[in-house]
Amino acid sequence: MSLSHVQFHRYLFILLLGVVLHHITPTHGKSIRAVGGNNSNKTSDDDLLDVQSLILYKLPDDNVAAINKQINLEYSAFYAYESMAAFFDSANNPMPGCSKFLLKLADKQLNQARIFITFLNIKGGKLFLPDIKAPTIASWDSCLSAMQDALRIEIQIRYGLHDLSKRATKELDFAFEKLASDMIFKNAKSIKQIADIVRQFLRVAGGAEGRPTDRGAGEFLLDKELQKDETAFSASGLAKPLSF
């Protein structure tokens, strides 16, 4: 499920704290000078500039561009999942369980995009929002085919997150590295959940070459399982909590 209001702000506080702690070092600029004596109640312009630099220590331009690229990728995935969910909620293709699960994926992508945007603001970066392309596929033969497309989307997102992680490690930016690591872990959970659904469907339907009647029965059972409140298939075939 999406981060709660309290969890979201606690997460951002940890990121900001990591930025501050990481850059209180001699190698990242002048230290903040203590002001004493007769001037103990005054702060020089240089001191103010040092504090601003400490808090807003900006990302390199190429990393700002990489984060903006990832934000666009997250929004594109959100578009795709919303399209899938709407398709399986239509009168001609009613699969409420499949639609519900895809909406949860859409919410996850939207939430992650917003976290990246907030991180850009914390680090003094600038947000660029190019046009988001419409999904190239607008209909699916089955919930299985939609889940297979969802798996491809999550793998594409994983490549982008790995690139961000490498950039953060290269810059020794621990706040950036934590953000990327957290997102990679969430992505890995999503891939596992979607792959479990695909495997369970194929198992119930008698494999990829199963008879149409078996495939229909398997899809029906899959959708009934996905309709359960806050549940999804696990590798063991039992229901487990669904969270992101």
C-alpha positions as CSV (number, residue, x, y, z in Angstrom):
1,M,0.0,0.0,0.0
2,S,1.1,3.6,-0.4
3,L,3.1,5.3,2.3
4,S,1.0,6.9,5.0
5,H,1.3,10.7,5.6
6,V,3.4,10.2,8.7
7,Q,5.6,7.6,7.0
8,F,6.1,9.8,4.0
9,H,7.3,12.8,6.1
10,R,9.5,10.5,8.3
11,Y,11.1,9.1,5.2
12,L,11.8,12.6,3.8
13,F,13.3,13.7,7.2
14,I,15.7,10.7,7.1
15,L,16.8,11.7,3.6
16,L,17.4,15.3,4.6
17,L,19.3,14.2,7.6
18,G,21.5,12.1,5.4
19,V,22.2,15.0,3.2
20,V,23.3,17.2,6.1
21,L,25.4,14.6,7.8
22,H,27.1,13.5,4.6
23,H,28.3,17.0,3.8
24,I,29.6,18.1,7.2
25,T,33.1,17.3,6.1
26,P,36.1,19.4,5.2
27,T,36.2,18.1,1.6
28,H,32.8,19.6,0.7
29,G,33.6,23.2,1.4
30,K,34.4,25.5,4.3
31,S,33.2,24.6,7.8
32,I,30.6,26.7,9.5
33,R,32.5,29.3,11.6
34,A,31.5,29.8,15.2
35,V,30.7,33.5,15.9
36,G,31.8,34.6,19.4
37,G,33.0,37.6,21.4
38,N,31.1,40.9,20.8
39,N,29.6,39.5,17.6
40,S,27.9,36.5,19.3
41,N,24.4,37.7,18.2
42,K,25.4,38.4,14.6
43,T,25.9,36.1,11.6
44,S,28.0,37.1,8.7
45,D,26.9,36.8,5.0
46,D,29.6,34.2,4.5
47,D,28.2,32.1,7.3
48,L,24.7,32.2,5.8
49,L,26.1,31.2,2.4
50,D,27.9,28.2,4.1
51,V,24.7,27.1,5.7
52,Q,22.8,27.3,2.4
53,S,25.5,25.4,0.6
54,L,25.4,22.7,3.4
55,I,21.6,22.2,3.2
56,L,21.1,22.5,-0.6
57,Y,24.3,20.8,-1.7
58,K,23.2,20.3,-5.3
59,L,23.3,17.2,-7.4
60,P,25.5,17.2,-10.5
61,D,23.6,18.2,-13.6
62,D,23.9,14.7,-15.1
63,N,22.3,13.2,-11.9
64,V,19.5,15.7,-12.0
65,A,18.8,14.7,-15.6
66,A,18.9,11.0,-14.6
67,I,16.4,11.5,-11.8
68,N,14.1,13.5,-14.1
69,K,14.3,10.6,-16.6
70,Q,13.4,8.2,-13.9
71,I,10.4,10.4,-12.8
72,N,9.2,10.3,-16.4
73,L,9.6,6.5,-16.4
74,E,7.5,6.3,-13.2
75,Y,4.8,8.4,-14.7
76,S,4.8,6.4,-17.9
77,A,4.3,3.2,-15.8
78,F,1.5,4.9,-13.9
79,Y,-0.2,5.7,-17.3
80,A,0.2,2.1,-18.4
81,Y,-1.2,0.6,-15.2
82,E,-4.1,3.0,-15.2
83,S,-4.9,2.0,-18.8
84,M,-4.7,-1.7,-17.9
85,A,-6.9,-1.3,-14.8
86,A,-9.5,0.6,-16.8
87,F,-9.6,-2.1,-19.5
88,F,-10.3,-4.8,-17.0
89,D,-12.9,-2.7,-15.2
90,S,-14.9,-2.1,-18.4
91,A,-18.3,-3.8,-19.2
92,N,-16.8,-5.8,-22.0
93,N,-13.8,-7.2,-19.9
94,P,-15.0,-7.4,-16.3
95,M,-12.1,-8.7,-14.2
96,P,-12.4,-6.8,-10.9
97,G,-9.5,-8.6,-9.2
98,C,-7.1,-7.9,-12.0
99,S,-8.2,-4.3,-12.2
100,K,-7.7,-3.8,-8.4
101,F,-4.2,-5.2,-8.5
102,L,-3.2,-3.0,-11.4
103,L,-4.6,0.0,-9.7
104,K,-2.3,-0.7,-6.7
105,L,0.6,-0.8,-9.1
106,A,-0.4,2.5,-10.5
107,D,-0.6,4.1,-7.1
108,K,2.8,2.8,-6.3
109,Q,4.4,4.4,-9.4
110,L,2.7,7.7,-8.7
111,N,3.9,7.7,-5.1
112,Q,7.5,6.9,-6.2
113,A,7.5,9.7,-8.8
114,R,6.4,12.2,-6.0
115,I,9.2,10.9,-3.7
116,F,11.8,11.5,-6.5
117,I,10.4,15.0,-7.0
118,T,10.6,15.8,-3.3
119,F,14.2,14.5,-3.2
120,L,15.1,16.8,-6.2
121,N,13.8,19.8,-4.2
122,I,15.7,18.7,-1.1
123,K,18.9,18.5,-3.1
124,G,18.4,21.8,-4.9
125,G,17.7,20.1,-8.3
126,K,15.2,21.3,-10.9
127,L,12.2,19.3,-12.1
128,F,11.6,18.9,-15.8
129,L,8.3,17.3,-16.9
130,P,8.3,16.4,-20.6
131,D,5.3,14.9,-22.3
132,I,4.3,11.5,-21.2
133,K,3.6,9.2,-24.1
134,A,0.3,7.3,-24.2
135,P,0.6,3.5,-23.7
136,T,1.3,1.7,-26.9
137,I,-1.1,-1.2,-26.0
138,A,-4.7,-0.5,-25.2
139,S,-6.2,-3.9,-25.0
140,W,-5.3,-7.4,-23.7
141,D,-6.4,-10.9,-24.5
142,S,-6.4,-11.9,-20.9
143,C,-5.3,-10.9,-17.4
144,L,-2.2,-13.1,-18.0
145,S,-1.1,-11.0,-21.0
146,A,-1.5,-7.8,-18.9
147,M,0.5,-9.2,-16.1
148,Q,3.3,-10.2,-18.5
149,D,3.3,-6.6,-19.8
150,A,3.4,-5.4,-16.2
151,L,6.4,-7.6,-15.6
152,R,8.2,-6.0,-18.5
153,I,7.4,-2.5,-17.2
154,E,8.8,-3.3,-13.8
155,I,12.0,-4.7,-15.3
156,Q,12.4,-1.5,-17.3
157,I,12.0,0.5,-14.2
158,R,14.6,-1.7,-12.5
159,Y,17.2,-0.7,-15.1
160,G,16.6,3.0,-14.4
161,L,16.9,2.5,-10.6
162,H,20.2,0.6,-11.0
163,D,21.6,3.5,-13.0
164,L,20.6,5.9,-10.2
165,S,22.2,3.6,-7.6
166,K,25.5,3.5,-9.6
167,R,25.5,7.3,-9.9
168,A,24.9,7.7,-6.1
169,T,27.7,5.3,-5.2
170,K,30.1,7.1,-7.6
171,E,29.3,10.5,-6.0
172,L,29.4,9.1,-2.4
173,D,26.0,10.7,-1.9
174,F,24.6,8.5,0.9
175,A,21.1,10.1,0.9
176,F,20.8,9.5,-2.9
177,E,22.1,6.0,-2.5
178,K,19.6,5.2,0.3
179,L,16.7,6.5,-1.9
180,A,17.8,4.4,-4.9
181,S,18.3,1.3,-2.7
182,D,14.8,1.7,-1.1
183,M,13.2,2.0,-4.6
184,I,15.1,-1.0,-5.9
185,F,13.9,-3.1,-3.0
186,K,10.2,-2.1,-3.7
187,N,10.7,-2.8,-7.3
188,A,12.1,-6.3,-6.5
189,K,9.0,-7.0,-4.4
190,S,6.7,-5.9,-7.3
191,I,8.5,-8.1,-9.8
192,K,8.3,-11.1,-7.4
193,Q,4.5,-10.5,-6.8
194,I,3.7,-10.2,-10.5
195,A,5.9,-13.2,-11.5
196,D,4.1,-15.2,-8.8
197,I,0.7,-14.4,-10.4
198,V,1.9,-15.3,-13.9
199,R,3.4,-18.7,-12.6
200,Q,0.2,-19.5,-10.6
201,F,-2.0,-18.8,-13.6
202,L,0.1,-21.0,-15.9
203,R,0.1,-23.8,-13.3
204,V,-3.7,-23.7,-12.9
205,A,-4.2,-23.5,-16.7
206,G,-2.0,-26.4,-17.4
207,G,1.0,-24.5,-18.7
208,A,1.5,-22.1,-21.6
209,E,-0.1,-24.7,-24.0
210,G,-3.1,-25.4,-21.7
211,R,-6.5,-25.9,-23.3
212,P,-8.7,-22.7,-23.7
213,T,-11.2,-24.1,-21.2
214,D,-8.5,-24.7,-18.6
215,R,-7.1,-21.2,-19.2
216,G,-10.5,-19.7,-18.7
217,A,-10.9,-21.6,-15.4
218,G,-7.5,-20.6,-14.3
219,E,-8.1,-16.9,-15.1
220,F,-11.4,-17.0,-13.2
221,L,-9.7,-18.5,-10.1
222,L,-6.9,-15.9,-10.4
223,D,-9.3,-13.0,-10.5
224,K,-11.2,-14.3,-7.5
225,E,-8.0,-14.5,-5.5
226,L,-7.0,-11.0,-6.5
227,Q,-10.4,-9.6,-5.4
228,K,-9.6,-10.6,-1.8
229,D,-8.9,-7.5,0.3
230,E,-5.2,-6.7,0.4
231,T,-4.1,-10.1,-0.9
232,A,-2.2,-11.5,-3.8
233,F,-0.7,-14.9,-4.8
234,S,2.4,-16.0,-3.0
235,A,4.9,-18.5,-4.4
236,S,3.4,-21.3,-2.1
237,G,0.0,-20.7,-3.6
238,L,-1.4,-19.2,-0.4
239,A,-2.7,-15.6,-0.1
240,K,-0.3,-13.1,1.5
241,P,-0.5,-9.4,2.4
242,L,0.0,-7.1,-0.6
243,S,2.1,-4.0,0.2
244,F,4.6,-1.8,-1.6
